[in-house]
């Protein structure tokens, strides 16, 4: 049974989430402080975090940034703010979804189920072009480039894996979001550009002159073996 950690300082909100999640068969733990959540996730990791942005001790954004130093657990942000920049920042620092207050607890439970379903283990991906510049190890969630292991976040790994699987195919931002396990209607399209920028920087550290990820203006991105 998946276990959900709720990090929310308002008891009334936490109670509604606990009821909705337990009604769907999830186990729950409720904490009201960010520091508590970080300690709990190191000691007894949950399967998903529902994280309020406006916590009393440290912000939810700071919790997520520190969390990503040691865990790739899925995170759903709760916030009273709905500006696009907040949503983009949320995904860029490693969140998987973003819910604006007031919200339907049943909707949040549905999003939890959808994220966990997308995060479920898949069949190990075969190695791609083992004689070429990239080598993908789906079981170990690793990608080597010109023989060097890349230090990738979960989102970066999935993006690069998706591009490498179909060379020269142009993927839209919406299709890449789907590959990340993020609903295309979540408003995060621009954050794909940030992930691609980070990926390119890491690839240039290995091969400065190469441009394996190509931009197609107004369309999206593709992997070009000719430029790798």
C-alpha positions in Angstrom: 0.0 0.0 0.0 1.6 3.3 -1.0 2.3 5.7 1.8 1.7 9.4 1.4 3.5 12.1 3.5 1.4 15.2 3.9 3.3 18.3 4.9 0.8 21.0 5.8 0.5 23.3 8.8 -3.3 23.8 8.5 -5.0 21.0 10.4 -8.3 21.3 8.5 -6.7 20.9 5.1 -4.6 18.0 6.3 -7.7 16.3 7.7 -9.5 16.5 4.4 -6.5 15.1 2.5 -6.0 12.3 5.0 -9.7 11.3 4.7 -9.6 11.4 0.9 -6.4 9.5 0.6 -7.3 6.8 3.1 -10.6 6.4 1.4 -8.6 5.4 -1.7 -6.5 2.9 0.3 -3.4 5.0 0.9 -1.5 5.1 4.1 -0.8 8.6 5.4 1.5 10.5 7.7 0.9 14.2 8.6 3.6 16.6 9.5 3.4 20.4 9.8 7.0 21.5 9.4 9.5 21.2 6.5 12.4 20.2 8.6 10.3 17.3 10.1 9.5 16.2 6.6 13.1 16.1 5.5 14.1 14.1 8.5 11.2 11.7 8.1 12.0 11.1 4.4 15.5 10.1 5.3 14.5 7.7 8.0 11.2 6.2 6.7 10.7 7.3 3.1 7.2 7.8 1.9 6.1 7.0 -1.7 4.9 10.5 -2.4 4.9 13.9 -0.7 2.0 16.4 -0.7 3.9 19.6 0.2 2.5 23.0 1.2 4.6 25.9 -0.2 3.8 28.2 2.8 5.2 26.3 5.8 5.9 27.9 9.2 9.7 27.1 9.3 11.0 26.8 5.7 9.2 27.1 2.4 8.0 24.1 0.5 10.3 25.1 -2.4 13.3 24.9 0.0 12.1 21.6 1.3 11.9 20.2 -2.3 15.3 21.5 -3.2 16.9 19.9 -0.2 14.9 16.7 -0.7 16.2 16.4 -4.3 19.8 16.1 -2.9 19.0 12.6 -1.6 15.6 11.5 -3.0 13.6 11.4 -6.2 10.3 10.8 -4.4 7.3 12.4 -6.3 6.2 15.7 -4.9 2.8 17.5 -5.3 2.9 21.2 -4.2 0.0 22.8 -2.4 -0.1 26.6 -2.6 -2.4 29.6 -2.4 -0.6 31.2 -5.3 -1.5 30.4 -8.9 0.9 32.5 -11.0 2.6 30.7 -13.8 6.1 31.5 -12.5 5.3 29.6 -9.3 4.2 26.5 -11.3 7.3 26.7 -13.5 9.7 27.1 -10.5 7.9 24.2 -8.8 8.6 21.8 -11.6 12.1 23.1 -12.2 13.2 22.3 -8.7 11.8 18.8 -9.0 8.0 18.8 -8.3 5.7 16.5 -10.2 2.4 18.5 -9.9 1.0 21.7 -8.5 -2.4 22.2 -6.8 -3.8 25.6 -6.0 -5.9 26.2 -2.9 -8.9 25.9 -2.6 -8.9 22.4 -4.1 -11.0 19.3 -4.2 -9.4 16.6 -1.9 -10.7 13.9 -4.3 -8.9 15.7 -7.2 -5.7 15.6 -5.2 -6.2 11.9 -4.5 -6.8 11.3 -8.2 -3.5 13.1 -9.0 -1.7 11.0 -6.5 -3.0 7.8 -8.1 -2.0 9.1 -11.6 1.5 10.0 -10.5 2.2 6.8 -8.7 0.8 4.8 -11.7 3.2 6.7 -14.0 6.0 6.1 -11.6 5.4 2.4 -11.4 8.4 0.3 -12.6 8.4 -0.4 -16.3 10.2 -3.1 -18.3 13.9 -2.3 -18.3 14.8 -0.2 -21.4 17.3 -1.9 -23.7 20.6 -0.3 -24.2 20.6 2.2 -27.1 23.3 2.4 -29.7 26.0 0.6 -27.5 28.6 1.3 -30.1 27.7 5.0 -30.4 28.2 8.0 -28.1 25.3 7.1 -25.7 24.7 4.0 -23.7 21.4 3.7 -21.7 21.1 1.4 -18.8 17.4 1.2 -18.0 17.8 -1.1 -15.0 20.4 1.2 -13.2 18.8 4.4 -14.5 22.1 5.6 -16.0 23.2 7.1 -19.2 26.9 7.2 -20.4 28.0 9.7 -23.0 31.3 9.0 -24.8 32.1 6.6 -22.0 31.4 9.0 -19.2 28.5 8.6 -16.7 26.2 11.6 -16.8 24.9 12.9 -13.4 21.2 13.3 -14.3 18.1 14.1 -12.3 15.1 11.8 -12.7 13.5 14.3 -15.1 16.7 14.7 -17.1 17.2 10.9 -17.4 13.7 10.4 -18.7 13.9 13.3 -21.2 17.2 12.1 -22.6 16.0 8.5 -22.7 12.9 9.5 -24.6 14.9 11.5 -27.2 17.5 8.8 -27.7 14.9 6.1 -28.2 13.7 7.7 -31.5 16.5 9.6 -33.2 15.5 12.5 -35.4 11.9 12.5 -34.2 10.7 15.9 -33.1 9.0 15.8 -29.7 6.7 18.6 -28.7 6.9 20.0 -25.2 3.6 18.4 -24.4 4.9 14.9 -25.5 8.1 15.4 -23.4 6.0 16.4 -20.4 4.0 13.2 -20.8 7.3 11.3 -20.8 8.2 12.9 -17.5 4.9 11.7 -16.0 3.5 15.2 -15.9 0.0 16.0 -17.2 0.3 18.2 -20.4 -2.4 20.4 -19.0 -0.4 21.2 -15.8 1.0 24.5 -17.3 4.6 23.4 -17.2 5.5 23.5 -20.9 8.2 26.2 -20.4 10.0 24.2 -17.8 11.0 21.7 -20.5 13.3 24.4 -21.9 15.0 24.6 -18.5 15.5 20.9 -18.4 16.9 20.8 -21.9 19.3 23.7 -21.1 20.6 21.7 -18.1 21.0 18.6 -20.1 22.9 20.4 -22.8 25.3 21.9 -20.2 26.0 18.4 -18.9 26.6 17.0 -22.3 29.0 19.9 -23.2 31.1 19.1 -20.1 31.8 15.8 -21.9 31.9 16.9 -25.5 32.1 20.7 -25.8 31.5 21.0 -29.6 28.6 18.5 -29.9 24.9 19.4 -30.1 23.0 16.1 -29.9 19.8 17.8 -28.8 18.4 19.9 -31.6 15.9 22.7 -31.2 13.0 23.0 -33.7 11.5 26.4 -33.2 7.8 26.3 -32.6 7.8 22.5 -32.6 10.1 21.0 -29.9 13.3 19.0 -29.6 15.0 16.0 -31.2 18.1 13.9 -30.8 20.4 14.0 -33.8 23.1 11.3 -33.9 24.9 13.3 -36.6 25.7 16.0 -34.1 26.5 13.8 -31.1 
